[in-house]
Amino acid sequence: MTTTYAALLRGINVSGHKRVPMADLRALIEGLGHGDVVTYLQSGNAVFTSASDDEDAVARELEQAIEERFGFAVGCVVRDGAYLRTVVDACPFPADTLEGRQLHVTFFSAPVDPERLASVDPAGYLPEEYRLGDRALYLYAPDGLGRSKLAVPLGRPALFKGVTATSRNWNTVVKLVELTHD
């Protein structure tokens, strides 16, 4: 039995830093024994099948392999297609009426206690909003992430210390659901 996973790599190929060519990433994942590897965009999204049923172990294996191959640490969140479908289905915002750039999901490597977000007063950022889900945070930014004021406090490393967090726009999330369900 195999499981189809999406690996979400944090912070690669951004402004020329932590460069990981997608062909090399595909080869690395195949070299770890996973199959049917495809990448999506240059921002660190890979979909593959695996005999492993432990997504955290697959993430740790991938992190170690990337560091050995490329010489720098990269946080990875690995989630199966069923989880990604649940994230889409549980979206608290009207995704069908929004542009993909207006809605983002931050995926976490572990559950996040809502108390971590107590210092972020949502009322001060309206009309932007966020909602915490199952190992995910949904961010509605009507003017896009680049102009989001709420993304700044939500992006502080100390807020999610000890947890790998990586964000994707809604279009990418939907595409990853499609790729993990083919």
Legacy VTK file of the C-alpha trace (Angstrom):
# vtk DataFile Version 3.0
C-alpha trace
ASCII
DATASET POLYDATA
POINTS 182 float
0.000 0.000 0.000
1.323 3.435 -0.878
0.317 6.897 0.235
0.466 10.016 -1.916
2.116 12.909 -0.116
2.876 16.543 -0.759
6.148 17.840 0.645
6.118 21.559 1.360
9.642 22.925 1.683
10.117 26.131 3.640
11.992 29.078 2.168
13.788 27.634 -0.848
14.507 29.465 -4.106
13.571 32.835 -2.596
15.644 35.747 -3.961
18.423 33.349 -4.965
18.807 31.900 -1.471
18.698 28.202 -0.592
18.634 27.250 -4.242
17.189 23.795 -4.904
16.619 22.988 -8.581
13.383 21.044 -8.975
15.060 18.338 -11.112
17.542 17.771 -8.274
14.728 17.678 -5.720
12.853 15.081 -7.773
16.016 12.959 -8.043
16.665 13.281 -4.316
13.129 12.144 -3.426
13.360 9.233 -5.867
16.732 8.330 -4.345
15.024 8.006 -0.978
12.837 5.277 -2.465
9.687 7.272 -3.147
7.889 7.073 -6.485
5.813 9.038 -8.972
7.626 12.254 -8.029
6.431 15.532 -9.535
7.225 19.074 -8.487
4.993 22.097 -8.713
6.416 25.578 -9.197
9.932 26.466 -8.051
8.923 27.221 -4.478
9.371 23.788 -2.975
6.304 21.684 -3.619
6.758 18.020 -4.426
4.167 15.265 -4.719
5.168 11.608 -4.509
4.057 8.159 -3.422
5.609 6.340 -0.493
5.310 3.013 1.274
5.712 4.874 4.571
2.622 5.763 6.570
4.532 8.165 8.843
4.505 11.657 7.337
6.692 13.079 10.117
9.359 10.431 9.479
9.221 11.178 5.741
9.636 14.914 6.505
12.670 14.280 8.762
14.217 11.987 6.134
13.719 14.631 3.461
15.156 17.414 5.656
18.261 15.335 6.367
18.734 14.416 2.703
18.386 18.045 1.593
20.944 19.208 4.144
23.389 16.481 3.099
22.902 17.152 -0.627
22.659 20.960 -0.692
24.514 21.949 2.480
21.771 23.922 4.219
18.818 23.142 6.450
15.300 23.324 5.034
12.184 22.735 7.088
9.700 20.359 5.463
6.053 19.679 6.150
4.746 16.471 4.593
1.006 15.864 4.366
-1.083 13.260 2.601
-3.741 14.025 0.024
-6.625 13.319 2.404
-5.349 15.935 4.858
-4.909 18.499 2.070
-8.490 17.851 0.919
-9.658 18.410 4.518
-7.792 21.740 4.637
-9.604 22.888 1.490
-12.985 21.638 2.702
-12.541 23.292 6.123
-11.636 26.725 4.755
-13.483 29.291 6.878
-13.426 31.901 4.114
-15.457 31.947 0.866
-12.611 30.601 -1.293
-14.836 30.253 -4.360
-15.437 34.006 -4.419
-11.837 35.091 -3.761
-8.765 35.383 -5.934
-6.021 32.873 -5.084
-3.679 35.685 -4.019
-6.172 36.793 -1.348
-6.180 33.529 0.583
-3.173 31.732 2.056
-2.647 28.686 4.217
0.281 28.272 6.579
0.940 24.600 7.208
2.458 23.581 10.549
4.522 20.506 11.362
2.535 20.057 14.586
-0.676 21.346 16.178
-0.475 24.968 17.308
-2.017 26.091 20.581
-4.324 29.073 19.963
-2.637 30.809 22.923
0.400 31.396 20.701
-1.736 33.825 18.704
-3.032 35.748 21.729
-0.621 38.622 21.045
-2.095 39.201 17.567
-5.236 41.336 17.926
-7.336 40.555 14.836
-9.425 43.732 15.188
-6.379 45.869 14.496
-5.913 44.375 11.023
-9.403 44.340 9.531
-10.473 43.675 6.826
-7.687 41.083 6.960
-8.508 38.023 9.029
-7.025 34.715 10.106
-8.418 31.474 11.463
-6.560 28.577 13.027
-7.406 25.103 11.744
-5.955 21.604 12.122
-2.187 22.163 11.823
-2.986 25.059 9.480
-3.660 28.765 9.630
-5.881 30.437 7.046
-5.099 34.065 6.177
-7.485 36.265 4.236
-5.570 39.242 2.836
-7.803 41.118 0.361
-4.878 43.127 -1.073
-2.581 40.100 -1.325
0.207 38.827 0.891
2.715 41.427 -0.279
0.551 44.233 1.110
-0.731 42.362 4.135
-0.207 44.022 7.499
-1.458 40.936 9.343
1.124 38.695 7.671
3.886 40.588 9.496
2.967 39.590 13.076
1.852 36.136 11.931
5.252 35.648 10.281
7.344 36.356 13.379
9.577 33.309 13.986
9.057 33.480 17.759
5.303 33.038 17.340
5.678 29.455 16.137
9.010 28.556 17.745
9.713 24.842 17.573
7.209 24.274 14.780
7.998 24.273 11.071
5.628 26.666 9.313
5.383 27.210 5.562
2.760 29.135 3.618
1.110 28.623 0.247
-1.421 30.696 -1.654
-4.842 29.180 -2.271
-4.154 28.359 -5.923
-1.164 26.243 -4.876
-3.145 24.496 -2.126
-5.898 23.575 -4.582
-3.346 22.356 -7.148
-1.638 20.172 -4.518
-5.012 18.603 -3.713
-5.456 17.826 -7.421
-1.946 16.374 -7.720
-2.372 14.152 -4.652
-5.686 12.776 -5.866
-4.838 11.781 -9.455
LINES 1 183
182 0 1 2 3 4 5 6 7 8 9 10 11 12 13 14 15 16 17 18 19 20 21 22 23 24 25 26 27 28 29 30 31 32 33 34 35 36 37 38 39 40 41 42 43 44 45 46 47 48 49 50 51 52 53 54 55 56 57 58 59 60 61 62 63 64 65 66 67 68 69 70 71 72 73 74 75 76 77 78 79 80 81 82 83 84 85 86 87 88 89 90 91 92 93 94 95 96 97 98 99 100 101 102 103 104 105 106 107 108 109 110 111 112 113 114 115 116 117 118 119 120 121 122 123 124 125 126 127 128 129 130 131 132 133 134 135 136 137 138 139 140 141 142 143 144 145 146 147 148 149 150 151 152 153 154 155 156 157 158 159 160 161 162 163 164 165 166 167 168 169 170 171 172 173 174 175 176 177 178 179 180 181
